[in-house]
Amino acid sequence: MKRRTFIKTTSISGMACALPPFITLPFTTDYTTDELMGKADVDLFGDGINLRKEAYESFLEMKKAAYADGYDIKIVSSFRDFYRQEAIWERKYIQYTEDDGMEPLEAIDKIIEYSTIPGTSRHHWGTDIDIIDGYPKSSGDVLVAEKFEAGGPYEGLKLWLDKNSEKFGFYLVYNNDPRRRGFKYEPWHYSYAPISIPMLAAYRRLNVLRLLEKEEFLGTEYFTTGFIKTYVEDNILDINPELL
Ligand SMILES: [Zn+2]
């Protein structure tokens, strides 16, 4: 612990020499590789909320404010560990390759329209949530973009979030910018920026290809350097620029 503190202090002061004094760097060394990949036990707060402390507190404030305006923010999904993501990935992989007869690479492309490769999900961080409005009745899948658009059951909440979520630190990640690559538009997925920005900065320093090469879940044998490089550029980094 002492040693780590020493290294951190040294590197930060080292950088301070080269950078203008008004630029402050986030303490990204506080996040371990396991933590960034969803393999560590982190302290999460709130029954059914499961966010890091500061994100949890701000979420409650946002929920309260929305409630006063007639919306019941309900979390559909928040923290998900590596192993849970691995189960989701493998279920889809088997479905697409065996039931639907797709080639492995085609199946992987299909999975990554909406689901992440285990170890690369923002849901591993305890900062990101998928939310809907608990009030309107709605049938079938709830995380469908049309349901957040004009005439859909969550239109009201979406308009409220457009106006208010950033005041509480929550930003849309996969916005509807037509030039954006990677994951499709997800009007339900919000991220608590004050923590997820430094976490993404730390994540960018990982060698994702090398880390994924060590994994053995279905489909990993088809991951090439080019595929992972594009995946990182498009699916991890081509997001709402305010979260970079
Ligand atoms: Zn999500």
Boltz pocket constraint, residues with backbone or C-beta under 6 A from the ligand:
constraints:
  - pocket:
      binder: B
      contacts: [[A, 77], [A, 123], [A, 129], [A, 130], [A, 189]]
      max_distance: 6.0
